[in-house]
């Protein structure tokens, strides 16, 4: 049980910065780390395998979310995990100067991933507990905007800075500086939030640790008793089969020299085409995809959403065949791919919400569903490097396009609710704080 305290400070003094702090470590682990390792000469298979492994923190975070309620303060948890994440990012910068930098930095990024995933739960819980329903709705747009501002800042601004510094002070020193800046930003945000965040307390009403385990067990058992759940899980995982591979290898393809089939772009050029133009296209596609699904209905819209998400992947087949050098042309091509990705991705989010999560433990089952969604991304991310090295870039992108087809077959057998069928009322007890927020679909 949680008490709602009236925040002394206006929500605008902490909601935007809270979700900026949520996005920075996530995008650092999910995107920036791969391009750092590429600049440092790490092979694609090692990059994909190890950075993919880091994503398991977000797969399993819902399993430890109920235990965070036993902490005395949500604010304390948020600040602590921001400071831990910031200090570890600073240590990543220092580790790059050592001979065994790869193993050390992966280990430190693993701590950042766990801290970030746990911070997500505490931050969303603080938001829910500190604001009224009306306020939650009013500031939801600021959540999504500043979570994605973290992507602009990291994948756009800091990646561009890394590319500029690579040319002036060397590759290793450039990334030492960038990770030092990232660590400094997160520590500063943590210190600011120690003052700015509302001091909402957790009130544990005599609930024992055993009862928490029992509730978690009931939630999991109820989830796997749903009719057709294994088919739904298969659909969720396959939905991200192409995406997990293209979002991992695509940026590495842009960086690799033309002699090995890449486009030979510099780090700062990748920042321009992916971190700015591509991000704008993704957000535009996400908004329009939501309106499209609302207009047509999820069941009718899903085939179009799947096609929209995967057909633009043929852009990479064309780029790997023609190897264009015009940066404007490349930016337009990648923006097309990212627009389709954003447009189609709302399909899996809404499928989890409207088909998988309905029932007694709605919020908890949504959390478990998004865990399987992340699992699909991580599994295909981890093997993408090995497949690319075996096939080469052109054949790899053809394979990615083909790997998206099975999800269309599974779609035909999904257990959609019949017309006029009533959904059961959700239970009063919830597990975690996995809320849907506009623009935060990539998790």
C-alpha angles and dihedrals in degrees: 000000000000133000121221112223124193108251113234092210126060113263089240088066092064114011096074094044092044092058093041086057089048093053101044099069092038094056091040091058096036100044118359097053092058093054092046091055090046091055089049091054102253112156118253095245092055092046094050095043099049100037087046090054089057089062092070088083089072092042094061103028093105089064094066097033096096092055091060088069088072092066114099097234137026089202091057091052093048094049093043095053092045090054092045091050093047094049091049092050088053089051089051087059091052093045091060089073092060128087092238093047095134097060093040095048093047090052092049092046087052089059089047090052094051092045091048095048091048091045089056090061095046094044094049089045092052090049092051096043096045101046133058120241090260092051092046090057093043095054099036090097091055089053093057094040095054095039086058091041084066088059092051091047096047105029093032111030104023094039089051089050090051090053092050093047093047088066095047109034103016135265100278095045090047092058092043087058094046095049089044089056091047092051092046092050093051093047091049090050090049092052091046091050091051083069104029106043120092112253096237110172131212115232110202103200098210093293111158125219088247092057090052090054090047093052090048090051092051091050093051095045091048090050094055092045092064113116111261093002095143091053089049091051091050090051092049092050095045091046088071097040096105095033095054090055100040095046090051103043098029096076091042089053089054090053101043116096121257090247089073096038100271130121096246096227121164122241093257092049090053087051091056098047098039107021098047115015093031094048093050090050091049093051092046091051091048093055094046092045090056093051091046092053092046090053098046102029126246100269094051094039099050098081090052092045091052091049092046091052096047109028092069088060085081084076087078091050088055094044093049090049100045100029095205119200099201106107092203092055091048091050092052091048094049092044088056090052093047093047090055090046091054094043094052100038094073086070096072093043092053092042090057092045099044103031111021103033101046116113141051099335099035100160094041092049091048087055091051091046092053088049089060088045090057090044090059091053094046096047094053092040091056095054097038095087094053091048092048093050090049096048106028122235101288096048090040092058090048088053091050091053091051093045089065093063101078092065089063089057093049089049090069092064102043118129102242118179113264120246111279094009113142120233118229117251114260117246123253092240117081135186115221131329106277099156126170112243126181113257096014096096099119095079 
